[in-house]
Amino acid sequence: MTAKQVLSALREVAREDKAAFLPGFFQAVPGGYGEGDRFLGCVVSRRNG
């Protein structure tokens, strides 16, 4: 599987609501611990989603 295929597969299961919430949770905001990190909003298990 190529990197492009992996990213495409991840984007298929990405959730916009999670992608919007996660940066604040992981302090990925300017001046935060995770500044610059980006999130697709994929959850570990669709069952737990």
Biopython code that builds the backbone (N, CA, C, O; Angstrom):
import numpy as np
from Bio.PDB.StructureBuilder import StructureBuilder

atoms = [
    (1, "MET", "N", (0.856, -1.176, 0.000)),
    (1, "MET", "CA", (0.000, 0.000, 0.000)),
    (1, "MET", "C", (0.903, 1.239, 0.000)),
    (1, "MET", "O", (1.850, 1.323, 0.781)),
    (2, "THR", "N", (0.606, 2.178, -0.864)),
    (2, "THR", "CA", (1.410, 3.395, -0.944)),
    (2, "THR", "C", (0.940, 4.405, 0.101)),
    (2, "THR", "O", (-0.136, 4.261, 0.681)),
    (3, "ALA", "N", (1.750, 5.414, 0.329)),
    (3, "ALA", "CA", (1.382, 6.471, 1.280)),
    (3, "ALA", "C", (0.098, 7.167, 0.828)),
    (3, "ALA", "O", (-0.752, 7.498, 1.655)),
    (4, "LYS", "N", (-0.045, 7.386, -0.463)),
    (4, "LYS", "CA", (-1.261, 8.030, -0.975)),
    (4, "LYS", "C", (-2.492, 7.172, -0.705)),
    (4, "LYS", "O", (-3.556, 7.691, -0.368)),
    (5, "GLN", "N", (-2.347, 5.872, -0.853)),
    (5, "GLN", "CA", (-3.464, 4.966, -0.590)),
    (5, "GLN", "C", (-3.832, 4.958, 0.892)),
    (5, "GLN", "O", (-5.011, 4.907, 1.241)),
    (6, "VAL", "N", (-2.830, 5.009, 1.756)),
    (6, "VAL", "CA", (-3.077, 5.044, 3.198)),
    (6, "VAL", "C", (-3.827, 6.321, 3.560)),
    (6, "VAL", "O", (-4.825, 6.270, 4.279)),
    (7, "LEU", "N", (-3.357, 7.456, 3.071)),
    (7, "LEU", "CA", (-4.029, 8.723, 3.361)),
    (7, "LEU", "C", (-5.455, 8.732, 2.828)),
    (7, "LEU", "O", (-6.362, 9.246, 3.483)),
    (8, "SER", "N", (-5.653, 8.176, 1.663)),
    (8, "SER", "CA", (-6.992, 8.107, 1.086)),
    (8, "SER", "C", (-7.913, 7.252, 1.957)),
    (8, "SER", "O", (-9.061, 7.625, 2.198)),
    (9, "ALA", "N", (-7.417, 6.116, 2.424)),
    (9, "ALA", "CA", (-8.211, 5.234, 3.284)),
    (9, "ALA", "C", (-8.541, 5.919, 4.605)),
    (9, "ALA", "O", (-9.652, 5.778, 5.116)),
    (10, "LEU", "N", (-7.585, 6.660, 5.161)),
    (10, "LEU", "CA", (-7.833, 7.377, 6.415)),
    (10, "LEU", "C", (-8.873, 8.475, 6.223)),
    (10, "LEU", "O", (-9.738, 8.678, 7.076)),
    (11, "ARG", "N", (-8.785, 9.171, 5.115)),
    (11, "ARG", "CA", (-9.748, 10.250, 4.853)),
    (11, "ARG", "C", (-11.171, 9.716, 4.693)),
    (11, "ARG", "O", (-12.138, 10.424, 4.973)),
    (12, "GLU", "N", (-11.296, 8.476, 4.246)),
    (12, "GLU", "CA", (-12.622, 7.873, 4.092)),
    (12, "GLU", "C", (-13.317, 7.679, 5.435)),
    (12, "GLU", "O", (-14.544, 7.733, 5.509)),
    (13, "VAL", "N", (-12.543, 7.453, 6.499)),
    (13, "VAL", "CA", (-13.138, 7.221, 7.826)),
    (13, "VAL", "C", (-12.987, 8.432, 8.744)),
    (13, "VAL", "O", (-13.364, 8.379, 9.914)),
    (14, "ALA", "N", (-12.440, 9.511, 8.215)),
    (14, "ALA", "CA", (-12.248, 10.727, 9.013)),
    (14, "ALA", "C", (-13.587, 11.338, 9.394)),
    (14, "ALA", "O", (-14.562, 11.254, 8.647)),
    (15, "ARG", "N", (-13.616, 11.954, 10.572)),
    (15, "ARG", "CA", (-14.838, 12.612, 11.059)),
    (15, "ARG", "C", (-14.523, 14.074, 11.350)),
    (15, "ARG", "O", (-13.640, 14.390, 12.147)),
    (16, "GLU", "N", (-15.267, 14.957, 10.686)),
    (16, "GLU", "CA", (-15.028, 16.395, 10.848)),
    (16, "GLU", "C", (-15.254, 16.859, 12.278)),
    (16, "GLU", "O", (-14.533, 17.732, 12.761)),
    (17, "ASP", "N", (-16.242, 16.290, 12.967)),
    (17, "ASP", "CA", (-16.507, 16.707, 14.344)),
    (17, "ASP", "C", (-15.331, 16.377, 15.253)),
    (17, "ASP", "O", (-14.982, 17.167, 16.131)),
    (18, "LYS", "N", (-14.719, 15.213, 15.046)),
    (18, "LYS", "CA", (-13.548, 14.835, 15.849)),
    (18, "LYS", "C", (-12.340, 15.688, 15.459)),
    (18, "LYS", "O", (-11.566, 16.100, 16.324)),
    (19, "ALA", "N", (-12.177, 15.950, 14.170)),
    (19, "ALA", "CA", (-11.049, 16.752, 13.704)),
    (19, "ALA", "C", (-11.101, 18.158, 14.287)),
    (19, "ALA", "O", (-10.059, 18.763, 14.540)),
    (20, "ALA", "N", (-12.302, 18.682, 14.501)),
    (20, "ALA", "CA", (-12.454, 20.020, 15.079)),
    (20, "ALA", "C", (-12.187, 20.008, 16.586)),
    (20, "ALA", "O", (-11.676, 20.988, 17.128)),
    (21, "PHE", "N", (-12.525, 18.915, 17.263)),
    (21, "PHE", "CA", (-12.382, 18.820, 18.715)),
    (21, "PHE", "C", (-10.951, 18.490, 19.161)),
    (21, "PHE", "O", (-10.471, 19.042, 20.151)),
    (22, "LEU", "N", (-10.282, 17.610, 18.448)),
    (22, "LEU", "CA", (-9.000, 17.063, 18.899)),
    (22, "LEU", "C", (-7.861, 18.070, 19.084)),
    (22, "LEU", "O", (-7.088, 17.910, 20.028)),
    (23, "PRO", "N", (-7.712, 19.093, 18.244)),
    (23, "PRO", "CA", (-6.599, 20.029, 18.471)),
    (23, "PRO", "C", (-6.631, 20.678, 19.853)),
    (23, "PRO", "O", (-5.581, 20.850, 20.473)),
    (24, "GLY", "N", (-7.790, 21.033, 20.337)),
    (24, "GLY", "CA", (-7.884, 21.616, 21.673)),
    (24, "GLY", "C", (-7.550, 20.604, 22.752)),
    (24, "GLY", "O", (-6.877, 20.932, 23.729)),
    (25, "PHE", "N", (-8.018, 19.376, 22.579)),
    (25, "PHE", "CA", (-7.767, 18.319, 23.554)),
    (25, "PHE", "C", (-6.275, 18.016, 23.665)),
    (25, "PHE", "O", (-5.759, 17.824, 24.766)),
    (26, "PHE", "N", (-5.579, 17.972, 22.521)),
    (26, "PHE", "CA", (-4.153, 17.655, 22.512)),
    (26, "PHE", "C", (-3.265, 18.898, 22.515)),
    (26, "PHE", "O", (-2.068, 18.799, 22.249)),
    (27, "GLN", "N", (-3.822, 20.035, 22.805)),
    (27, "GLN", "CA", (-3.096, 21.303, 22.884)),
    (27, "GLN", "C", (-2.307, 21.590, 21.606)),
    (27, "GLN", "O", (-1.167, 22.050, 21.655)),
    (28, "ALA", "N", (-2.933, 21.312, 20.468)),
    (28, "ALA", "CA", (-2.301, 21.559, 19.174)),
    (28, "ALA", "C", (-2.734, 22.925, 18.651)),
    (28, "ALA", "O", (-3.171, 23.068, 17.509)),
    (29, "VAL", "N", (-2.602, 23.900, 19.503)),
    (29, "VAL", "CA", (-2.969, 25.282, 19.193)),
    (29, "VAL", "C", (-1.722, 26.141, 19.347)),
    (29, "VAL", "O", (-0.762, 25.701, 19.979)),
    (30, "PRO", "N", (-1.699, 27.348, 18.793)),
    (30, "PRO", "CA", (-0.521, 28.197, 18.939)),
    (30, "PRO", "C", (-0.094, 28.322, 20.408)),
    (30, "PRO", "O", (-0.890, 28.697, 21.269)),
    (31, "GLY", "N", (1.158, 28.006, 20.668)),
    (31, "GLY", "CA", (1.701, 28.057, 22.020)),
    (31, "GLY", "C", (1.455, 26.795, 22.825)),
    (31, "GLY", "O", (1.957, 26.669, 23.942)),
    (32, "GLY", "N", (0.691, 25.859, 22.278)),
    (32, "GLY", "CA", (0.374, 24.619, 22.982)),
    (32, "GLY", "C", (1.437, 23.557, 22.772)),
    (32, "GLY", "O", (2.320, 23.691, 21.925)),
    (33, "TYR", "N", (1.333, 22.500, 23.563)),
    (33, "TYR", "CA", (2.294, 21.395, 23.517)),
    (33, "TYR", "C", (2.358, 20.758, 22.132)),
    (33, "TYR", "O", (3.438, 20.397, 21.665)),
    (34, "GLY", "N", (1.219, 20.619, 21.482)),
    (34, "GLY", "CA", (1.178, 19.967, 20.177)),
    (34, "GLY", "C", (1.040, 20.937, 19.017)),
    (34, "GLY", "O", (0.521, 20.579, 17.960)),
    (35, "GLU", "N", (1.502, 22.161, 19.213)),
    (35, "GLU", "CA", (1.358, 23.182, 18.164)),
    (35, "GLU", "C", (1.843, 22.657, 16.816)),
    (35, "GLU", "O", (2.945, 22.120, 16.707)),
    (36, "GLY", "N", (1.020, 22.818, 15.812)),
    (36, "GLY", "CA", (1.378, 22.397, 14.466)),
    (36, "GLY", "C", (0.876, 21.010, 14.091)),
    (36, "GLY", "O", (0.851, 20.661, 12.911)),
    (37, "ASP", "N", (0.473, 20.209, 15.086)),
    (37, "ASP", "CA", (-0.071, 18.889, 14.783)),
    (37, "ASP", "C", (-1.400, 19.054, 14.052)),
    (37, "ASP", "O", (-2.139, 20.007, 14.297)),
    (38, "ARG", "N", (-1.692, 18.129, 13.165)),
    (38, "ARG", "CA", (-2.949, 18.170, 12.418)),
    (38, "ARG", "C", (-3.701, 16.865, 12.649)),
    (38, "ARG", "O", (-3.094, 15.817, 12.868)),
    (39, "PHE", "N", (-5.016, 16.940, 12.600)),
    (39, "PHE", "CA", (-5.852, 15.786, 12.896)),
    (39, "PHE", "C", (-6.864, 15.558, 11.784)),
    (39, "PHE", "O", (-7.480, 16.497, 11.279)),
    (40, "LEU", "N", (-7.023, 14.295, 11.413)),
    (40, "LEU", "CA", (-8.031, 13.931, 10.420)),
    (40, "LEU", "C", (-9.365, 13.631, 11.089)),
    (40, "LEU", "O", (-10.416, 13.739, 10.457)),
    (41, "GLY", "N", (-9.331, 13.259, 12.350)),
    (41, "GLY", "CA", (-10.560, 12.927, 13.063)),
    (41, "GLY", "C", (-10.906, 11.453, 13.003)),
    (41, "GLY", "O", (-12.066, 11.078, 13.175)),
    (42, "CYS", "N", (-9.907, 10.609, 12.761)),
    (42, "CYS", "CA", (-10.136, 9.165, 12.743)),
    (42, "CYS", "C", (-10.145, 8.656, 14.180)),
    (42, "CYS", "O", (-9.310, 9.048, 14.994)),
    (43, "VAL", "N", (-11.091, 7.785, 14.480)),
    (43, "VAL", "CA", (-11.145, 7.196, 15.816)),
    (43, "VAL", "C", (-10.497, 5.821, 15.774)),
    (43, "VAL", "O", (-10.402, 5.202, 14.715)),
    (44, "VAL", "N", (-10.051, 5.348, 16.932)),
    (44, "VAL", "CA", (-9.346, 4.069, 17.001)),
    (44, "VAL", "C", (-10.243, 2.938, 16.514)),
    (44, "VAL", "O", (-9.806, 2.079, 15.748)),
    (45, "SER", "N", (-11.459, 2.939, 16.943)),
    (45, "SER", "CA", (-12.378, 1.881, 16.546)),
    (45, "SER", "C", (-13.701, 2.493, 16.108)),
    (45, "SER", "O", (-14.269, 3.325, 16.815)),
    (46, "ARG", "N", (-14.180, 2.092, 14.969)),
    (46, "ARG", "CA", (-15.478, 2.590, 14.518)),
    (46, "ARG", "C", (-16.566, 2.182, 15.503)),
    (46, "ARG", "O", (-17.555, 2.894, 15.675)),
    (47, "ARG", "N", (-16.382, 1.045, 16.143)),
    (47, "ARG", "CA", (-17.346, 0.558, 17.122)),
    (47, "ARG", "C", (-17.461, 1.521, 18.292)),
    (47, "ARG", "O", (-18.549, 1.716, 18.833)),
    (48, "ASN", "N", (-16.344, 2.123, 18.686)),
    (48, "ASN", "CA", (-16.322, 3.043, 19.820)),
    (48, "ASN", "C", (-16.635, 4.468, 19.412)),
    (48, "ASN", "O", (-16.866, 5.320, 20.270)),
    (49, "GLY", "N", (-16.647, 4.744, 18.102)),
    (49, "GLY", "CA", (-16.785, 6.063, 17.542)),
    (49, "GLY", "C", (-17.785, 6.936, 18.159)),
    (49, "GLY", "O", (-17.957, 8.077, 17.731)),
]
sb = StructureBuilder()
sb.init_structure("model")
sb.init_model(0)
sb.init_chain("A")
sb.init_seg("    ")
for serial, (resi, resn, name, xyz) in enumerate(atoms, 1):
    if name == "N":
        sb.init_residue(resn, " ", resi, " ")
    sb.init_atom(name, np.array(xyz, "f"), 0.0, 1.0, " ", f" {name:<3s}", serial, name[0])
structure = sb.get_structure()
